[in-house]
Amino acid sequence: MISITVYSEEIQLQTKGEEDIIDITEKVENIVHTSKIMNGIACLFVVGSTGALTTIEYEPGLKKDLPRALERIAPKNIKYDHHETWHDDNGHSHIRASLIGPSITIPIQEGRLVHGKWQQVVFIELDTHPRKRTIIVQLVGE
């Protein structure tokens, strides 16, 4: 009989503000190791509407390229009705976060996250100010 386990932990981050890209791969791998789950899935979810999770090759060029690409998709200096609603400056942040997404699911095989050699799990701060962030990591497996 297969026994399914659910294991949860949180990752706490302090960001520097907009365009801060933080490699959390090792933190997630440590959680998988602690959980003792051998095969299953890891679901990561950022609490908040102006942060995002994805995978990239975490290297200096892409850390510059990704923010420039996001600027072309959802520019900072255009009209956002969100600014009129809350009198703030982060309408573009909400749009960018929605496009990338607040969660990611990664397989676990033989007690390890499945990802490519050059594929790191990253949190992207899209808000205009530094933030304290919580990422929920929930593992399901055996």
C-alpha positions in Angstrom: 0.0 0.0 0.0 1.3 3.4 -0.9 1.3 6.1 1.8 0.8 9.6 0.6 2.5 12.4 2.6 1.8 16.1 2.6 4.6 18.3 3.9 4.6 22.1 4.1 7.1 24.8 4.9 7.5 28.5 4.2 10.4 30.4 2.7 10.8 33.9 4.0 12.5 36.5 1.7 13.3 40.2 2.1 13.5 41.8 -1.3 15.3 44.9 -2.6 12.3 46.0 -4.6 11.4 45.9 -8.3 13.4 43.6 -10.5 15.0 41.7 -7.6 15.4 38.1 -8.9 16.2 35.7 -6.1 17.4 32.1 -6.7 15.4 29.9 -4.2 16.4 26.5 -5.8 18.7 25.5 -2.9 16.0 26.4 -0.3 13.4 24.3 -2.1 15.8 21.4 -2.4 16.5 21.5 1.3 12.8 21.4 2.0 12.5 18.3 -0.2 15.4 16.7 1.6 13.9 17.4 5.0 10.5 16.1 4.0 11.9 12.7 3.1 9.4 12.5 0.2 11.0 10.4 -2.6 8.5 10.8 -5.4 5.8 13.4 -5.8 5.4 17.1 -6.6 6.5 20.3 -5.1 4.0 23.2 -5.3 5.3 26.7 -4.6 3.0 29.6 -4.2 3.9 33.3 -3.4 1.6 35.1 -1.1 0.8 38.5 -2.7 -0.2 39.9 -6.0 3.0 41.6 -7.1 5.5 38.7 -6.9 6.0 35.8 -9.2 7.7 32.4 -9.5 9.3 30.8 -12.5 12.5 29.1 -13.7 15.3 30.7 -15.5 19.0 30.2 -16.1 20.1 32.3 -13.1 23.0 34.3 -14.7 23.8 38.0 -15.0 22.6 38.4 -18.6 19.2 36.9 -18.1 18.8 38.9 -14.8 19.0 42.0 -17.0 17.1 40.6 -20.0 14.0 39.5 -18.1 13.2 42.9 -16.6 13.8 44.6 -20.0 11.4 42.1 -21.7 8.8 42.8 -19.0 9.2 46.5 -19.6 8.3 46.0 -23.3 5.2 43.9 -22.3 3.9 46.0 -19.5 5.7 49.4 -19.4 5.9 51.4 -16.2 5.1 54.8 -17.7 1.7 54.3 -19.2 -1.7 54.8 -17.8 -3.0 52.1 -15.4 -6.5 52.6 -13.9 -5.1 50.8 -10.8 -3.1 53.9 -10.0 -6.4 55.9 -9.8 -8.0 53.3 -7.6 -5.3 53.1 -5.0 -3.2 56.2 -5.8 0.0 54.1 -6.0 2.5 53.4 -8.7 2.4 49.6 -9.2 -0.2 48.9 -11.9 2.5 47.5 -14.1 3.7 45.3 -11.2 0.3 43.6 -10.9 0.1 43.0 -14.7 3.6 41.5 -14.8 2.9 39.3 -11.8 -0.3 38.0 -13.4 1.5 37.2 -16.6 4.2 35.2 -15.0 2.1 33.7 -12.2 2.2 33.2 -8.5 3.0 29.4 -8.5 5.1 26.7 -10.0 4.9 22.9 -9.7 8.0 20.8 -9.9 8.3 17.0 -9.9 10.2 15.2 -7.2 11.9 11.9 -8.2 14.2 9.8 -6.0 14.1 12.5 -3.3 15.3 15.4 -5.6 13.6 18.2 -7.5 13.6 17.5 -11.3 15.1 20.4 -13.1 17.8 21.1 -15.7 21.4 21.9 -14.9 20.9 25.5 -15.9 17.3 25.8 -14.7 16.9 27.5 -11.4 13.7 28.3 -9.4 13.4 32.0 -8.9 11.2 34.5 -7.1 10.8 37.8 -9.0 9.9 40.9 -7.0 7.7 43.0 -9.3 6.5 45.6 -6.8 8.1 49.1 -6.7 9.3 48.8 -3.1 11.2 46.3 -1.0 8.9 43.7 0.5 8.9 40.8 3.0 7.7 37.8 1.0 6.4 34.4 2.0 6.5 31.5 -0.4 4.5 28.5 0.6 6.1 25.2 -0.3 3.8 22.2 -0.2 5.0 18.7 -1.1 2.8 15.8 -1.9 4.1 12.3 -2.5 5.5 9.2 -1.0 
